[in-house]
Amino acid sequence: MLERPDAVLTLIPLLAVSGLAARTLIAATGVATGLLAAPLAPVGYAAALCLVFGELLAWPAAERFGGS
């Protein structure tokens, strides 16, 4: 059975790579779109970092108050 810590550990690298994947997909569709897609790379890393900080802050509270 998939537990919450397993799901979070799976999501961290997926989120980190998602910005690079979106940037590559957009840049592959045209020549000038590479400049528009450049800011997308750090978005995946920021989302993964937000997930880590959110879990560090919310998970102990959820366990303490009987949440899942």
PDB file of N, CA, C and O in Angstrom, chain B, residues numbered from 101:
ATOM      1  N   MET B 101       0.835  -1.174   0.000  1.00  0.00           N
ATOM      2  CA  MET B 101       0.000   0.000   0.000  1.00  0.00           C
ATOM      3  C   MET B 101       0.887   1.246   0.000  1.00  0.00           C
ATOM      4  O   MET B 101       1.909   1.282   0.684  1.00  0.00           O
ATOM      5  N   LEU B 102       0.509   2.231  -0.740  1.00  0.00           N
ATOM      6  CA  LEU B 102       1.267   3.468  -0.868  1.00  0.00           C
ATOM      7  C   LEU B 102       0.924   4.399   0.289  1.00  0.00           C
ATOM      8  O   LEU B 102      -0.223   4.822   0.434  1.00  0.00           O
ATOM      9  N   GLU B 103       1.908   4.711   1.101  1.00  0.00           N
ATOM     10  CA  GLU B 103       1.715   5.607   2.242  1.00  0.00           C
ATOM     11  C   GLU B 103       2.063   7.038   1.847  1.00  0.00           C
ATOM     12  O   GLU B 103       2.641   7.273   0.786  1.00  0.00           O
ATOM     13  N   ARG B 104       1.713   7.982   2.696  1.00  0.00           N
ATOM     14  CA  ARG B 104       1.956   9.393   2.411  1.00  0.00           C
ATOM     15  C   ARG B 104       3.440   9.712   2.218  1.00  0.00           C
ATOM     16  O   ARG B 104       3.775  10.424   1.271  1.00  0.00           O
ATOM     17  N   PRO B 105       4.354   9.214   3.079  1.00  0.00           N
ATOM     18  CA  PRO B 105       5.771   9.525   2.858  1.00  0.00           C
ATOM     19  C   PRO B 105       6.295   8.991   1.523  1.00  0.00           C
ATOM     20  O   PRO B 105       7.134   9.629   0.887  1.00  0.00           O
ATOM     21  N   ASP B 106       5.806   7.830   1.098  1.00  0.00           N
ATOM     22  CA  ASP B 106       6.229   7.286  -0.186  1.00  0.00           C
ATOM     23  C   ASP B 106       5.759   8.172  -1.335  1.00  0.00           C
ATOM     24  O   ASP B 106       6.500   8.404  -2.291  1.00  0.00           O
ATOM     25  N   ALA B 107       4.537   8.660  -1.240  1.00  0.00           N
ATOM     26  CA  ALA B 107       4.006   9.527  -2.295  1.00  0.00           C
ATOM     27  C   ALA B 107       4.771  10.849  -2.359  1.00  0.00           C
ATOM     28  O   ALA B 107       5.047  11.362  -3.444  1.00  0.00           O
ATOM     29  N   VAL B 108       5.111  11.394  -1.192  1.00  0.00           N
ATOM     30  CA  VAL B 108       5.849  12.663  -1.168  1.00  0.00           C
ATOM     31  C   VAL B 108       7.249  12.472  -1.746  1.00  0.00           C
ATOM     32  O   VAL B 108       7.724  13.307  -2.515  1.00  0.00           O
ATOM     33  N   LEU B 109       7.906  11.383  -1.381  1.00  0.00           N
ATOM     34  CA  LEU B 109       9.240  11.128  -1.920  1.00  0.00           C
ATOM     35  C   LEU B 109       9.207  10.879  -3.423  1.00  0.00           C
ATOM     36  O   LEU B 109      10.197  11.132  -4.109  1.00  0.00           O
ATOM     37  N   THR B 110       8.101  10.395  -3.937  1.00  0.00           N
ATOM     38  CA  THR B 110       7.961  10.206  -5.375  1.00  0.00           C
ATOM     39  C   THR B 110       7.693  11.535  -6.078  1.00  0.00           C
ATOM     40  O   THR B 110       8.175  11.762  -7.188  1.00  0.00           O
ATOM     41  N   LEU B 111       6.933  12.402  -5.438  1.00  0.00           N
ATOM     42  CA  LEU B 111       6.570  13.673  -6.061  1.00  0.00           C
ATOM     43  C   LEU B 111       7.723  14.668  -6.143  1.00  0.00           C
ATOM     44  O   LEU B 111       7.752  15.492  -7.058  1.00  0.00           O
ATOM     45  N   ILE B 112       8.660  14.613  -5.221  1.00  0.00           N
ATOM     46  CA  ILE B 112       9.739  15.609  -5.199  1.00  0.00           C
ATOM     47  C   ILE B 112      10.541  15.599  -6.501  1.00  0.00           C
ATOM     48  O   ILE B 112      10.661  16.656  -7.119  1.00  0.00           O
ATOM     49  N   PRO B 113      11.102  14.462  -6.960  1.00  0.00           N
ATOM     50  CA  PRO B 113      11.844  14.527  -8.231  1.00  0.00           C
ATOM     51  C   PRO B 113      10.949  14.770  -9.439  1.00  0.00           C
ATOM     52  O   PRO B 113      11.388  15.370 -10.420  1.00  0.00           O
ATOM     53  N   LEU B 114       9.695  14.310  -9.382  1.00  0.00           N
ATOM     54  CA  LEU B 114       8.795  14.565 -10.504  1.00  0.00           C
ATOM     55  C   LEU B 114       8.511  16.054 -10.660  1.00  0.00           C
ATOM     56  O   LEU B 114       8.482  16.567 -11.779  1.00  0.00           O
ATOM     57  N   LEU B 115       8.304  16.739  -9.558  1.00  0.00           N
ATOM     58  CA  LEU B 115       8.088  18.188  -9.632  1.00  0.00           C
ATOM     59  C   LEU B 115       9.341  18.919 -10.080  1.00  0.00           C
ATOM     60  O   LEU B 115       9.265  19.876 -10.850  1.00  0.00           O
ATOM     61  N   ALA B 116      10.502  18.469  -9.598  1.00  0.00           N
ATOM     62  CA  ALA B 116      11.749  19.133  -9.968  1.00  0.00           C
ATOM     63  C   ALA B 116      12.019  19.022 -11.462  1.00  0.00           C
ATOM     64  O   ALA B 116      12.548  19.956 -12.065  1.00  0.00           O
ATOM     65  N   VAL B 117      11.669  17.913 -12.052  1.00  0.00           N
ATOM     66  CA  VAL B 117      11.920  17.700 -13.481  1.00  0.00           C
ATOM     67  C   VAL B 117      10.814  18.293 -14.337  1.00  0.00           C
ATOM     68  O   VAL B 117      11.021  18.524 -15.528  1.00  0.00           O
ATOM     69  N   SER B 118       9.651  18.545 -13.762  1.00  0.00           N
ATOM     70  CA  SER B 118       8.518  19.012 -14.562  1.00  0.00           C
ATOM     71  C   SER B 118       8.793  20.361 -15.221  1.00  0.00           C
ATOM     72  O   SER B 118       8.352  20.589 -16.347  1.00  0.00           O
ATOM     73  N   GLY B 119       9.508  21.256 -14.547  1.00  0.00           N
ATOM     74  CA  GLY B 119       9.833  22.547 -15.157  1.00  0.00           C
ATOM     75  C   GLY B 119      10.736  22.387 -16.358  1.00  0.00           C
ATOM     76  O   GLY B 119      10.541  23.039 -17.384  1.00  0.00           O
ATOM     77  N   LEU B 120      11.726  21.519 -16.231  1.00  0.00           N
ATOM     78  CA  LEU B 120      12.631  21.274 -17.369  1.00  0.00           C
ATOM     79  C   LEU B 120      11.903  20.582 -18.518  1.00  0.00           C
ATOM     80  O   LEU B 120      12.156  20.872 -19.687  1.00  0.00           O
ATOM     81  N   ALA B 121      11.002  19.669 -18.178  1.00  0.00           N
ATOM     82  CA  ALA B 121      10.250  18.970 -19.229  1.00  0.00           C
ATOM     83  C   ALA B 121       9.333  19.935 -19.972  1.00  0.00           C
ATOM     84  O   ALA B 121       9.239  19.880 -21.198  1.00  0.00           O
ATOM     85  N   ALA B 122       8.659  20.818 -19.242  1.00  0.00           N
ATOM     86  CA  ALA B 122       7.788  21.802 -19.890  1.00  0.00           C
ATOM     87  C   ALA B 122       8.604  22.757 -20.756  1.00  0.00           C
ATOM     88  O   ALA B 122       8.188  23.116 -21.857  1.00  0.00           O
ATOM     89  N   ARG B 123       9.759  23.161 -20.255  1.00  0.00           N
ATOM     90  CA  ARG B 123      10.621  24.062 -21.025  1.00  0.00           C
ATOM     91  C   ARG B 123      11.093  23.393 -22.313  1.00  0.00           C
ATOM     92  O   ARG B 123      11.088  24.020 -23.373  1.00  0.00           O
ATOM     93  N   THR B 124      11.497  22.139 -22.231  1.00  0.00           N
ATOM     94  CA  THR B 124      11.962  21.406 -23.404  1.00  0.00           C
ATOM     95  C   THR B 124      10.843  21.227 -24.416  1.00  0.00           C
ATOM     96  O   THR B 124      11.056  21.374 -25.620  1.00  0.00           O
ATOM     97  N   LEU B 125       9.652  20.910 -23.926  1.00  0.00           N
ATOM     98  CA  LEU B 125       8.510  20.710 -24.825  1.00  0.00           C
ATOM     99  C   LEU B 125       8.159  21.997 -25.558  1.00  0.00           C
ATOM    100  O   LEU B 125       7.893  21.976 -26.760  1.00  0.00           O
ATOM    101  N   ILE B 126       8.156  23.116 -24.842  1.00  0.00           N
ATOM    102  CA  ILE B 126       7.832  24.398 -25.481  1.00  0.00           C
ATOM    103  C   ILE B 126       8.936  24.819 -26.443  1.00  0.00           C
ATOM    104  O   ILE B 126       8.650  25.303 -27.538  1.00  0.00           O
ATOM    105  N   ALA B 127      10.187  24.640 -26.048  1.00  0.00           N
ATOM    106  CA  ALA B 127      11.305  25.047 -26.905  1.00  0.00           C
ATOM    107  C   ALA B 127      11.395  24.191 -28.160  1.00  0.00           C
ATOM    108  O   ALA B 127      11.866  24.660 -29.195  1.00  0.00           O
ATOM    109  N   ALA B 128      10.947  22.939 -28.080  1.00  0.00           N
ATOM    110  CA  ALA B 128      11.006  22.053 -29.243  1.00  0.00           C
ATOM    111  C   ALA B 128       9.977  22.423 -30.307  1.00  0.00           C
ATOM    112  O   ALA B 128      10.107  22.011 -31.459  1.00  0.00           O
ATOM    113  N   THR B 129       8.964  23.191 -29.939  1.00  0.00           N
ATOM    114  CA  THR B 129       7.922  23.515 -30.907  1.00  0.00           C
ATOM    115  C   THR B 129       8.291  24.674 -31.824  1.00  0.00           C
ATOM    116  O   THR B 129       7.684  24.840 -32.882  1.00  0.00           O
ATOM    117  N   GLY B 130       9.274  25.475 -31.436  1.00  0.00           N
ATOM    118  CA  GLY B 130       9.649  26.603 -32.283  1.00  0.00           C
ATOM    119  C   GLY B 130      10.977  27.202 -31.861  1.00  0.00           C
ATOM    120  O   GLY B 130      11.500  26.903 -30.787  1.00  0.00           O
ATOM    121  N   VAL B 131      11.512  28.048 -32.720  1.00  0.00           N
ATOM    122  CA  VAL B 131      12.828  28.631 -32.470  1.00  0.00           C
ATOM    123  C   VAL B 131      12.735  29.773 -31.458  1.00  0.00           C
ATOM    124  O   VAL B 131      13.525  29.803 -30.514  1.00  0.00           O
ATOM    125  N   ALA B 132      11.823  30.690 -31.614  1.00  0.00           N
ATOM    126  CA  ALA B 132      11.754  31.870 -30.756  1.00  0.00           C
ATOM    127  C   ALA B 132      11.118  31.583 -29.405  1.00  0.00           C
ATOM    128  O   ALA B 132      11.225  32.403 -28.493  1.00  0.00           O
ATOM    129  N   THR B 133      10.463  30.448 -29.257  1.00  0.00           N
ATOM    130  CA  THR B 133       9.793  30.167 -27.995  1.00  0.00           C
ATOM    131  C   THR B 133      10.766  29.733 -26.904  1.00  0.00           C
ATOM    132  O   THR B 133      10.375  29.636 -25.741  1.00  0.00           O
ATOM    133  N   GLY B 134      12.011  29.472 -27.247  1.00  0.00           N
ATOM    134  CA  GLY B 134      12.996  29.110 -26.236  1.00  0.00           C
ATOM    135  C   GLY B 134      13.216  30.215 -25.221  1.00  0.00           C
ATOM    136  O   GLY B 134      13.419  29.945 -24.037  1.00  0.00           O
ATOM    137  N   LEU B 135      13.177  31.461 -25.678  1.00  0.00           N
ATOM    138  CA  LEU B 135      13.328  32.589 -24.749  1.00  0.00           C
ATOM    139  C   LEU B 135      12.117  32.732 -23.841  1.00  0.00           C
ATOM    140  O   LEU B 135      12.256  33.137 -22.687  1.00  0.00           O
ATOM    141  N   LEU B 136      10.953  32.411 -24.336  1.00  0.00           N
ATOM    142  CA  LEU B 136       9.750  32.488 -23.515  1.00  0.00           C
ATOM    143  C   LEU B 136       9.697  31.361 -22.489  1.00  0.00           C
ATOM    144  O   LEU B 136       9.126  31.525 -21.411  1.00  0.00           O
ATOM    145  N   ALA B 137      10.284  30.232 -22.819  1.00  0.00           N
ATOM    146  CA  ALA B 137      10.237  29.078 -21.932  1.00  0.00           C
ATOM    147  C   ALA B 137      11.371  29.059 -20.918  1.00  0.00           C
ATOM    148  O   ALA B 137      11.360  28.224 -20.014  1.00  0.00           O
ATOM    149  N   ALA B 138      12.344  29.946 -21.039  1.00  0.00           N
ATOM    150  CA  ALA B 138      13.496  29.943 -20.130  1.00  0.00           C
ATOM    151  C   ALA B 138      13.111  30.062 -18.659  1.00  0.00           C
ATOM    152  O   ALA B 138      13.730  29.388 -17.836  1.00  0.00           O
ATOM    153  N   PRO B 139      12.128  30.875 -18.277  1.00  0.00           N
ATOM    154  CA  PRO B 139      11.792  30.968 -16.853  1.00  0.00           C
ATOM    155  C   PRO B 139      11.089  29.728 -16.296  1.00  0.00           C
ATOM    156  O   PRO B 139      10.885  29.642 -15.085  1.00  0.00           O
ATOM    157  N   LEU B 140      10.723  28.789 -17.122  1.00  0.00           N
ATOM    158  CA  LEU B 140      10.003  27.615 -16.634  1.00  0.00           C
ATOM    159  C   LEU B 140      10.893  26.622 -15.899  1.00  0.00           C
ATOM    160  O   LEU B 140      10.388  25.831 -15.102  1.00  0.00           O
ATOM    161  N   ALA B 141      12.181  26.637 -16.136  1.00  0.00           N
ATOM    162  CA  ALA B 141      13.072  25.668 -15.491  1.00  0.00           C
ATOM    163  C   ALA B 141      13.066  25.805 -13.968  1.00  0.00           C
ATOM    164  O   ALA B 141      12.941  24.793 -13.280  1.00  0.00           O
ATOM    165  N   PRO B 142      13.194  27.003 -13.417  1.00  0.00           N
ATOM    166  CA  PRO B 142      13.191  27.107 -11.952  1.00  0.00           C
ATOM    167  C   PRO B 142      11.827  26.867 -11.308  1.00  0.00           C
ATOM    168  O   PRO B 142      11.748  26.655 -10.098  1.00  0.00           O
ATOM    169  N   VAL B 143      10.766  26.895 -12.090  1.00  0.00           N
ATOM    170  CA  VAL B 143       9.435  26.695 -11.523  1.00  0.00           C
ATOM    171  C   VAL B 143       9.296  25.294 -10.936  1.00  0.00           C
ATOM    172  O   VAL B 143       8.692  25.130  -9.877  1.00  0.00           O
ATOM    173  N   GLY B 144       9.841  24.292 -11.601  1.00  0.00           N
ATOM    174  CA  GLY B 144       9.774  22.923 -11.087  1.00  0.00           C
ATOM    175  C   GLY B 144      10.547  22.769  -9.790  1.00  0.00           C
ATOM    176  O   GLY B 144      10.094  22.102  -8.860  1.00  0.00           O
ATOM    177  N   TYR B 145      11.716  23.390  -9.736  1.00  0.00           N
ATOM    178  CA  TYR B 145      12.506  23.327  -8.506  1.00  0.00           C
ATOM    179  C   TYR B 145      11.795  24.050  -7.363  1.00  0.00           C
ATOM    180  O   TYR B 145      11.808  23.583  -6.224  1.00  0.00           O
ATOM    181  N   ALA B 146      11.184  25.174  -7.665  1.00  0.00           N
ATOM    182  CA  ALA B 146      10.452  25.919  -6.640  1.00  0.00           C
ATOM    183  C   ALA B 146       9.246  25.128  -6.140  1.00  0.00           C
ATOM    184  O   ALA B 146       8.943  25.149  -4.947  1.00  0.00           O
ATOM    185  N   ALA B 147       8.557  24.432  -7.046  1.00  0.00           N
ATOM    186  CA  ALA B 147       7.414  23.617  -6.635  1.00  0.00           C
ATOM    187  C   ALA B 147       7.858  22.461  -5.742  1.00  0.00           C
ATOM    188  O   ALA B 147       7.183  22.144  -4.763  1.00  0.00           O
ATOM    189  N   ALA B 148       8.977  21.834  -6.064  1.00  0.00           N
ATOM    190  CA  ALA B 148       9.489  20.752  -5.230  1.00  0.00           C
ATOM    191  C   ALA B 148       9.908  21.281  -3.862  1.00  0.00           C
ATOM    192  O   ALA B 148       9.665  20.625  -2.849  1.00  0.00           O
ATOM    193  N   LEU B 149      10.531  22.451  -3.817  1.00  0.00           N
ATOM    194  CA  LEU B 149      10.938  23.042  -2.555  1.00  0.00           C
ATOM    195  C   LEU B 149       9.724  23.416  -1.709  1.00  0.00           C
ATOM    196  O   LEU B 149       9.735  23.225  -0.493  1.00  0.00           O
ATOM    197  N   CYS B 150       8.689  23.943  -2.336  1.00  0.00           N
ATOM    198  CA  CYS B 150       7.453  24.268  -1.611  1.00  0.00           C
ATOM    199  C   CYS B 150       6.801  23.007  -1.051  1.00  0.00           C
ATOM    200  O   CYS B 150       6.263  23.026   0.056  1.00  0.00           O
ATOM    201  N   LEU B 151       6.844  21.929  -1.797  1.00  0.00           N
ATOM    202  CA  LEU B 151       6.297  20.662  -1.308  1.00  0.00           C
ATOM    203  C   LEU B 151       7.069  20.185  -0.084  1.00  0.00           C
ATOM    204  O   LEU B 151       6.465  19.753   0.897  1.00  0.00           O
ATOM    205  N   VAL B 152       8.383  20.258  -0.131  1.00  0.00           N
ATOM    206  CA  VAL B 152       9.204  19.825   0.999  1.00  0.00           C
ATOM    207  C   VAL B 152       8.907  20.681   2.227  1.00  0.00           C
ATOM    208  O   VAL B 152       8.694  20.146   3.315  1.00  0.00           O
ATOM    209  N   PHE B 153       8.890  22.003   2.064  1.00  0.00           N
ATOM    210  CA  PHE B 153       8.610  22.876   3.209  1.00  0.00           C
ATOM    211  C   PHE B 153       7.185  22.691   3.718  1.00  0.00           C
ATOM    212  O   PHE B 153       6.946  22.709   4.926  1.00  0.00           O
ATOM    213  N   GLY B 154       6.254  22.515   2.815  1.00  0.00           N
ATOM    214  CA  GLY B 154       4.871  22.277   3.227  1.00  0.00           C
ATOM    215  C   GLY B 154       4.725  20.987   4.026  1.00  0.00           C
ATOM    216  O   GLY B 154       4.004  20.946   5.023  1.00  0.00           O
ATOM    217  N   GLU B 155       5.400  19.952   3.591  1.00  0.00           N
ATOM    218  CA  GLU B 155       5.336  18.690   4.327  1.00  0.00           C
ATOM    219  C   GLU B 155       6.049  18.798   5.666  1.00  0.00           C
ATOM    220  O   GLU B 155       5.601  18.211   6.652  1.00  0.00           O
ATOM    221  N   LEU B 156       7.144  19.533   5.716  1.00  0.00           N
ATOM    222  CA  LEU B 156       7.837  19.707   6.992  1.00  0.00           C
ATOM    223  C   LEU B 156       6.977  20.461   7.994  1.00  0.00           C
ATOM    224  O   LEU B 156       7.037  20.184   9.192  1.00  0.00           O
ATOM    225  N   LEU B 157       6.186  21.401   7.524  1.00  0.00           N
ATOM    226  CA  LEU B 157       5.347  22.186   8.423  1.00  0.00           C
ATOM    227  C   LEU B 157       3.992  21.542   8.701  1.00  0.00           C
ATOM    228  O   LEU B 157       3.490  21.622   9.822  1.00  0.00           O
ATOM    229  N   ALA B 158       3.402  20.911   7.708  1.00  0.00           N
ATOM    230  CA  ALA B 158       2.033  20.407   7.858  1.00  0.00           C
ATOM    231  C   ALA B 158       1.961  18.965   8.347  1.00  0.00           C
ATOM    232  O   ALA B 158       1.013  18.606   9.045  1.00  0.00           O
ATOM    233  N   TRP B 159       2.930  18.140   8.002  1.00  0.00           N
ATOM    234  CA  TRP B 159       2.817  16.734   8.327  1.00  0.00           C
ATOM    235  C   TRP B 159       2.852  16.458   9.825  1.00  0.00           C
ATOM    236  O   TRP B 159       2.025  15.681  10.301  1.00  0.00           O
ATOM    237  N   PRO B 160       3.771  17.057  10.602  1.00  0.00           N
ATOM    238  CA  PRO B 160       3.738  16.793  12.044  1.00  0.00           C
ATOM    239  C   PRO B 160       2.439  17.277  12.697  1.00  0.00           C
ATOM    240  O   PRO B 160       1.940  16.651  13.633  1.00  0.00           O
ATOM    241  N   ALA B 161       1.902  18.378  12.207  1.00  0.00           N
ATOM    242  CA  ALA B 161       0.637  18.870  12.763  1.00  0.00           C
ATOM    243  C   ALA B 161      -0.504  17.927  12.427  1.00  0.00           C
ATOM    244  O   ALA B 161      -1.385  17.704  13.258  1.00  0.00           O
ATOM    245  N   ALA B 162      -0.502  17.373  11.228  1.00  0.00           N
ATOM    246  CA  ALA B 162      -1.556  16.427  10.853  1.00  0.00           C
ATOM    247  C   ALA B 162      -1.466  15.169  11.686  1.00  0.00           C
ATOM    248  O   ALA B 162      -2.493  14.619  12.083  1.00  0.00           O
ATOM    249  N   GLU B 163      -0.270  14.704  11.960  1.00  0.00           N
ATOM    250  CA  GLU B 163      -0.105  13.517  12.808  1.00  0.00           C
ATOM    251  C   GLU B 163      -0.521  13.819  14.248  1.00  0.00           C
ATOM    252  O   GLU B 163      -1.115  12.972  14.914  1.00  0.00           O
ATOM    253  N   ARG B 164      -0.214  15.005  14.717  1.00  0.00           N
ATOM    254  CA  ARG B 164      -0.516  15.373  16.098  1.00  0.00           C
ATOM    255  C   ARG B 164      -2.020  15.505  16.325  1.00  0.00           C
ATOM    256  O   ARG B 164      -2.511  15.141  17.394  1.00  0.00           O
ATOM    257  N   PHE B 165      -2.758  16.016  15.342  1.00  0.00           N
ATOM    258  CA  PHE B 165      -4.178  16.225  15.498  1.00  0.00           C
ATOM    259  C   PHE B 165      -5.034  15.099  14.937  1.00  0.00           C
ATOM    260  O   PHE B 165      -6.251  15.244  14.823  1.00  0.00           O
ATOM    261  N   GLY B 166      -4.411  13.980  14.585  1.00  0.00           N
ATOM    262  CA  GLY B 166      -5.156  12.808  14.152  1.00  0.00           C
ATOM    263  C   GLY B 166      -5.540  12.798  12.694  1.00  0.00           C
ATOM    264  O   GLY B 166      -6.405  12.019  12.295  1.00  0.00           O
ATOM    265  N   GLY B 167      -4.929  13.633  11.892  1.00  0.00           N
ATOM    266  CA  GLY B 167      -5.203  13.626  10.444  1.00  0.00           C
ATOM    267  C   GLY B 167      -4.488  12.479   9.786  1.00  0.00           C
ATOM    268  O   GLY B 167      -3.755  11.738  10.442  1.00  0.00           O
ATOM    269  N   SER B 168      -4.694  12.322   8.484  1.00  0.00           N
ATOM    270  CA  SER B 168      -4.045  11.218   7.774  1.00  0.00           C
ATOM    271  C   SER B 168      -2.701  11.623   7.237  1.00  0.00           C
ATOM    272  O   SER B 168      -2.017  10.813   6.612  1.00  0.00           O
TER     273      SER B 168
END
